[in-house]
């Protein structure tokens, strides 16, 4: 798979991201580093980690061993909820870099707003400062609702480049995606293939896949791309990694997109992780 066939999107700060990335949750140690390196060799250039995944070291090892220029990669990590205070946030970003043995992150995100703690504006101010210092190139958030986004934008004057949210056909979040787009924020999708739910066994998607000669996973990921979101699937096996990358030589018809829209559920969250009240530390 050549990286050249993967389109890129331009962020509001002028940086670019490929239209598909690779999730690294639960890929730890030497075996995790091997899987991530394999993904890089397959053609993934956007890699998504987090301080709380405890695998930034494995990610750094994969980057060093994969044989791809660092300048061609877009490396992401995330600030945990327990370190939202300004000085702690700066030190945590520095620690993230030490763990991965990197000079900078291409994208650094606040992992959850944790609104009851009331510190996410302070955390955002720290990410703005980290960007000023050159520790990170682009900054964004995860799981921020419109009210959270409006607050950090109004209090700092800095709009996130990215908002990474739960997004899949059971939970398409049209209002959130529209808000992000209206504010020039690129939406990324975590758990794009669902997680511990029945999405991969959904008959409607299977029928579309059969008609197009594609896998169910490819149909779901292509749905994300056509919504304008960047999906971040995880796959350990080379065949599945390659399959998940092969999204840009076919399109879903308007009728297929409309049919998949019918799968939306009133609260289709895989788990009860509503950012209005759910918190992670």
QUISULFEN-V595136 format. One record per pair of residues at least 12 apart in sequence whose ideal C-beta (glycine too) atoms are under 7 Angstrom apart, sorted by the first residue. I is the first residue (numbers start at 1). J is the second residue. Records with the same first field share a line. If there is no record, write none. Layout:
I = J, J
//
This chain:
1 = 42, 43, 242, 245
2 = 43
3 = 43, 45
5 = 248
6 = 18, 19, 20, 43, 248
7 = 19, 248
9 = 186, 230
11 = 138, 161, 162, 186
12 = 159, 161, 184
13 = 138, 161
15 = 137, 138
17 = 46, 74, 186, 230
18 = 45, 46, 74
19 = 225, 230
20 = 221, 230, 231, 245, 247
21 = 44, 46, 47, 48, 230, 232
22 = 39, 44, 46, 47, 48, 232, 234
23 = 48, 190, 232, 233, 234
24 = 36, 47, 48, 49, 53, 55, 59, 234
25 = 53, 234
27 = 55, 58
28 = 54, 55, 58
29 = 58
32 = 55, 58
33 = 58, 61, 62
35 = 236
36 = 58, 59, 62
37 = 62, 65, 66
38 = 238, 241
39 = 241
40 = 62, 66, 68
41 = 66, 67
42 = 238, 241, 242, 245
43 = 245
44 = 245
45 = 72, 73, 74
46 = 74
47 = 59, 73, 75, 76
48 = 76, 232
49 = 76, 77
50 = 77, 78, 111
51 = 77, 78, 79, 80, 92, 96
52 = 80, 111
56 = 77, 96, 99, 100
57 = 99, 100
59 = 100
60 = 99, 100, 101, 102
63 = 75
74 = 106, 107
75 = 102, 105, 106
76 = 105, 106, 107, 109
77 = 96, 105, 108
78 = 109, 111, 142
79 = 92, 93, 108, 110, 111, 123
80 = 111, 281
81 = 111, 112, 114, 279, 280, 281
82 = 281
84 = 114, 117, 119, 120, 122, 123
85 = 119, 122
86 = 122, 125, 126
89 = 123, 126
90 = 126, 129, 130
93 = 108, 130, 135, 136
94 = 135
97 = 135
104 = 134, 135, 136, 137
105 = 136
106 = 137, 138
107 = 138, 140, 162
108 = 127, 130, 136, 139
109 = 140, 141, 142, 162, 164
110 = 123, 124, 127, 141, 142
111 = 142, 280
112 = 142, 143, 275, 279, 280
113 = 143, 144, 148, 275
114 = 279
115 = 148, 276
116 = 279
120 = 148, 152
121 = 151, 152, 155
124 = 152, 156
125 = 156
127 = 139
128 = 156, 158
138 = 161
139 = 160, 161
140 = 160, 161, 162, 163
141 = 160, 163
142 = 164, 165
143 = 165, 275
144 = 163, 275
145 = 275, 276
146 = 176, 179
149 = 163, 183
159 = 183, 184, 185
160 = 185
161 = 185, 186
162 = 185, 186, 188
163 = 180, 185, 187
164 = 188, 190
165 = 187, 189
166 = 190, 191, 269, 270, 273
167 = 187, 189, 192, 224, 229
168 = 191, 192, 193, 194, 199, 220
169 = 199, 220, 223, 260, 263
170 = 194, 197, 199, 263, 264, 265, 268
171 = 265, 268, 269
172 = 261, 264
177 = 227, 229
181 = 228
186 = 230
187 = 228, 229
188 = 229, 230, 232
189 = 224, 229, 230, 231, 232
190 = 232
191 = 270
192 = 220, 221, 224, 231, 232, 233
193 = 217, 220, 233
194 = 270
195 = 270
196 = 270
197 = 270
199 = 220
200 = 216, 217
202 = 263
204 = 259, 263
205 = 219, 220, 260
208 = 256
212 = 250
214 = 250
215 = 243
217 = 243, 244
218 = 243, 246, 247
221 = 233, 244, 247
222 = 247, 250, 252
223 = 252, 257, 260
225 = 247
226 = 252, 257
//
